[in-house]
Amino acid sequence: AMCPIATEQSERSSTEQQIMVARQPIYNSRMGVFGYELLFRSPGGNSNGLKPTEATAQVLASTILDFGLDKFVHKRKAVINVTRAFIEVISDVQLPPEQVILDIPGNMVIDAKLVSRLQELRAKGYGLSVSGLANLKNPQLLPLANIFQIDVQKVNVKLLDSLIKFLRRYENLALQALKIETLEEYRSYCDKGFDYLQ
């Protein structure tokens, strides 16, 4: 369940914005917990999450710091779905890079400036997770990434097999299956060669 753990005071409004945080486990192929995806939302039930402003990014980063990353992830990996604003401010936050994986949404526009910034963050030790079929065509992004996510509910078996074969060319990439709902599905996608499942 989500719970309010931080408050943002807007400069333009006297109303306060609470931030709700939830986590979702990501399992490895041995049924162990690899890490947790941290999910940030406003308490009004807005499923689109928080506005990707720099101020909100600062609040999210501060929230993690105030409570301590290990209270969320217990010394495992923290996977954070990021906006461009968050990517810009994350270096100002005292997060342990080796414990954080930045999850780049499939709909984020990948340009030269962003790739350069991601290269800097990778050099500092941050992990990088990417998704989206459009990102398969980006020759700069895949070599940077640690994990490629595939929503297995949206991909047919034939395409999935081709995707796995293509992505296995990148020795740096682990594969993560999304939307795994049953133990049978878990075992099936482990057999297909997925490293992580959620």
N, C-alpha and C positions, 0 to 999 in steps of 0.2 A: 504494500500500500504506500501511497505517496504521503509525505508529511511536510509541513512548512518548516524550512530550516533557515531561511534568510530573508531579509527584507531589503528592497531597493527603494530609496527615496528619490523620486523623480525631481529634477530641477524645474521642470515645467508644470508640475502639478503638486498639490499638497497631499494627494493620495499616495499611499504606500503600495508597493507591489511585492507580494510574497512570492517566493520561489519554492516549488515543490520538487523533491528529488526522489526518484525511484531507481532501482537497479534491477538488471535482468542478467542472470548467470549465462556465461558462455562455457560450454563443456568441451573438453578435449576428447579424443577418440578412445580414452580409457575410462570414461565417465567421471573424470575429475574436473573440478572447476578451474578453467584457465584464467578467467577474469570476469569482470562485470561491466556491462554497458550501463553508464550513468545517464539517466533521462531527466531532463529539466523541463518543468512546465509551470505555467501560472495556475493558481488555484481555481480559476474560473472554468476549468474544464476545456480550455482551448487546446485541441489536439495538435495544433500546428506549432505548439511550443512558444518560446519567447521571441520577441522581436530581435533580429540579429544586429542590434546596435552595439557600439563599442562599450557603452555604459553597462548594458546587460552582460556583455562578455566579462567585464571587470567584476561584476557581482557574482557571476557563476564561478569565476576563478577564486574570488575571495571566500565564497561559500565552502569550496573544497578545502581551502587553506584553514579556515576557521574551525572546521570540524575535524580536519585531519583526513588525509586520503585513506588511511588504513581503516578508519571507521566505516568507510563505504565498501572497501574491497579486500580487507584483511590480508594485506601483503601480496595480493594477486594483481593482475593487470587491470587498469582502469581504462575502459574504452569510452571516449567522449565524442559524441557527434558534434562536429564543430561548424561554425560559420566563419566567413572570412574575417569578421571582426574578432572572433575568438583567436584565430590564428595570429592576428596582429599583436594581441596583448599577452599571449601565453608566455612569451619570454620574460615578461615583467613579473611573473608569478613564480614563487619558489616551489614548484612541483618537481618531483623526482622524474626526470625525463625517461629513465629506463623502465618506469612503472606505468607510463602513460602511452596509450595508443590513440592517435587522432583519427577519427572516423570521418572521411570526406564523403559527403552525400553524393549520390549519383547525379543529382541535378545541379551541382555546383559548377559554375563556368570555370574551366581550367585554362588559364592563360599563362604567358611567360612569367609574369610577375608572381603569380601564385606558385608556380613550379619552383621558382628561385627561392621563395620563402620556405617552401616545404623541404627543399634541399638543405637550407640552413638548419631547420628543426631536426631533420634526420641526422645531420652532422653532430647535433647536440645530444642525440640519443633517443629522441622521441620515436615511437613506432608510428606506422602509417597504414591505415586500412582504407581500401577504396571499393566502390561498387559501381554498378551501372554499365550497361553494355557499351555506351558511348565511350567510356574510359578505356575500353579494350583497344581503341584506335589511337590512343595517346602514347607515342613512343617514349615520352619522358616520364610519364607517371608510373607505369607498371614496374620499371626497374627500381623506382624509389620505394615502392610499397612493400610491406611485410605480409599483408593479408589482402586477399580479394574475396569479397562477399557475393554470394549468389542466392537470390530469393528462389528457392527450389519450387515454390508454388507457381511461379510465373514462367518457368522454363520447361519445355517438353523434354522427354528422355533423350531423343536424338541430339537436340541442341546441347543439352547438358553434357553428354559424352564428348561432344566436339569442344565445348568450353573447357572441360577438365583437361583434355589433351593439349589444347592451345596454352592454357595457363601453366601447365607443368613444364613448359619450356623455360620458365623463369624460376631459377633455383632459389631465389630470394622469397618467393611467394608461398604462403600457406593458404589453403582454401577453407572458407567458412560457409557452411550451409545455413541459411536463414529460414525461419518459419517451420522448424521441426516440431511436431506436435505429439508424436507417439514414440514409444520405445522401439517399435518396429521400424518407423522411419529413421530413427537415430541409427540403428544397426545397418539399415540399408545404405544410408549415405556414408557411414564409416567404411563400408565395404567398397563404395565407389572411390574412396581415397580422400574424403574430406578430413581435414585436420581438426577443425573446430565446428561446433554445432550449437545453434541457438533457436 
